[in-house]
C-alpha cells in the first residue's frame, strides 16, 4: 500500500506538469496581445452598430448581448442546468414528514446585539435594492441576471446569520414562494425565446433581420431603453438565480434535529 | 521582452502553481469538504486563466461596454480598437454559475453523507455498509 502511494504522488506531479505544458503550448501563442481574435472584434463592432443593423443586438453592453443574443441557446441550457441542480438539492434534503420543518418557529431567545441587528436590516434593504438595480440595468451597464441573482443571494445568508431562519420566512421569503418564482423566471425565458417562432422568425431572435419576417423586440419604449429581448431575459434569469439561492440557503439552515427526528421515524418503520 | 509580457508570464506561473495545489487537494486529501474546497479553487483558476487570455496589452484597455447610447462611427471604430475581448468574459459567466450549482449540489451530498455515516472521511465511508 505504501509503495503504491510513493509512486502515486510523483505520477500526479507528472500529470500536472504535462497538463501545464499542453495548456501553455496552446495558450502562450494566444497570450494577451495588442490585437484580439476576429470573433471578439466582430462582437465589439456589431453589437451596438446603429449604422449597419443587420447583425446588431441593440445593447451597448456587449457581454449581455453576447450572452443572450449571439450565444442565447447556450445560456438557456445553462439556466436549465442551474434549475435542475436546485431541484437535485431539494430532493436530497427532502423530509418524509414536511410538518417537521415547522419546528424552527420558536422564540428568538438568543439574539445578537442591537447594533448588529439594526445594521443588518439597513444593509439587507440596500442589498436587495442594488440587486434589482443590477438586474434591470443589465443591458446598459455592467451586470445582468446572473450577477444580480448572486448579489441577492447574500441577503438571505446575512439574515440567517444575524437573525434566524424564521426571520427570513417572516419576511415572506418562504421556500414554496421561491419555487414558484423560480419556475416563473424559467417560463418568462421560454416564452420570450419562443415568441419569434409564432411570427415565423427563428428561435431566440432578438432584433429584426432582413431574412426573417419577425419585426424584433422593441429597442425602447418612450424613454425606457429595453434593448429588445435582453431586458426580459435578464428579469427571468434574475428570478431563477436569486430564488434558487434562496431555496438552497433555506434548506441548508434547517436545524440538524429536524433531520434526526425525520430519520428516527424511518428507522422505526424499517 | 516587454515588461507587460513578463507580468503575464508571472501570472501564468502563479495560476499553474494554484492549479497544481488544487489538483493535489482533490486527489490526495481524504476529507470530502477539503476536496470540495480544492475543486472550487480549480474552477476559479480556470476562470482566471480564461479571463487573462481575453486581456489586451494596451496602456489603457476599455471594458466591453459602450460609453454612449448614441455612438458615432468613429466611436464604434475606437471601441473596437481599444476594448478587451468580450467572449472569454461571457464564457466565464457561464462557467461561474455552473460551478456554483455543482458546488451547492456537492455540499448537500456531503451533508447527507455526514448524516448517514457520521463521518466525512472518504476512507471510512468506503468501509461502512448501510446504517
Interface residues (C-beta under 8 A of the other chain):
Chain A: X9 X12 X13 X15 X16 X19 X20 X23 X24 X27 X28 X30 X31 X32 X33 X34 X35 X36 X37 X39 X40 X41 X43 X44 X45 X48 X49 X50 X51 X60 X61 X62 X63 X66 X67 X71 X74 X75 X78 X81 X82 X85 X86 X88 X89 X92 X93 X140 X141 X142 X144 X146 X147 X150 X225 X241 X248 X251 X252 X256 X259 X263
Chain B: X4 X5 X8 X12 X16 X19 X20 X23 X24 X27 X28 X49 X52 X53 X54 X55 X56 X57 X58 X63 X64 X65 X66 X68 X69 X70 X71 X73 X76 X79 X80 X83 X84 X85 X86 X87 X89 X90 X93 X94 X96 X97 X98 X100 X101 X102 X104 X105 X107 X108 X109 X111 X112 X115
